[in-house]
Amino acid sequence: MSGSVEPTPALEALRAGAEGFLPKTGEPEQLLPPLLAVLDGWAVLPAELPRVLLRPTHARSVDLDDEERRLLRAISAGRTTVDIAEELHVSERAVKRLTAALLRRLRVSNRAEAAAVAGHTGLLDDCDPPILGFSR
């Protein structure tokens, strides 16, 4: 929780492994639903955070090969490491290694940022639409 309205502390907390981020300014009864959502496995973010992630300053000029695009498409669809490993016919360890390399190429810290950059910059525009698989 933070008293700041700036999204920067939320980004820092998420990069450090936080499951959610809530403003301190909310009334106690307004905090219960987001807290229950976190307990249920969902991430809770302030409304400003997606707008910050989608600003043009995050635009990247990256040329991805077909395998990297396939991985990014799966990440953007919210697939788990296990699901991606099955889809790509590789081990979970390989998916983690490939994901880390992709995040470095995109110069982002986590999967959510990679998906935001992909959507904003059109990295997946020439790909077939993903079959959405949501996970918590």
RAJOCOR-V747797 format. One record per helix or strand of 3 or more residues. SS is the DSSP state (H for helix, E for strand). FROM is the first residue (numbers start at 1). TO is the last residue. If there is no record, write none. Layout:
<<SS	FROM	TO> <SS	FROM	TO>>
This chain:
<<H	8	15> <H	28	39> <H	47	53> <H	56	58> <H	66	76> <H	81	88> <H	92	106> <H	111	121>>
